[in-house]
């Protein structure tokens, strides 16, 4: 998943809180993500298709007088996306901390062994 796809998926998870279908325009997504990326409507279309193919969302394009909208419904993977992302970050952080702790312990153990066998 690319950074842009992750940001769009995160936006959709925050916007589509429950198991209902939501109408979202491509302009809303562009506006919400404009602080980090500049996305064209074509890019958003590609990202939506990609997220649908990866089984995160169901969406249908709906035409109206004001342009077109996405009728978005989160699938089960999409509903747990934010929780899974937080869990993965926490797991990675704990892995880094554990590795640093083991490096410090092995260094201290090496210093102690060096002091014992030197004298």
HELIX and SHEET records of a PDB file:
HELIX    1   1 UNK A    3  UNK A   15  1                                  13    
HELIX    2   2 UNK A   26  UNK A   32  1                                   7    
HELIX    3   3 UNK A   41  UNK A   53  1                                  13    
HELIX    4   4 UNK A   76  UNK A   79  1                                   4    
HELIX    5   5 UNK A   81  UNK A  118  1                                  38    
SHEET    1   A 3 UNK A  22  UNK A  25  0                                        
SHEET    2   A 3 UNK A  67  UNK A  74 -1                                        
SHEET    3   A 3 UNK A  57  UNK A  64 -1                                        
END                                                                             
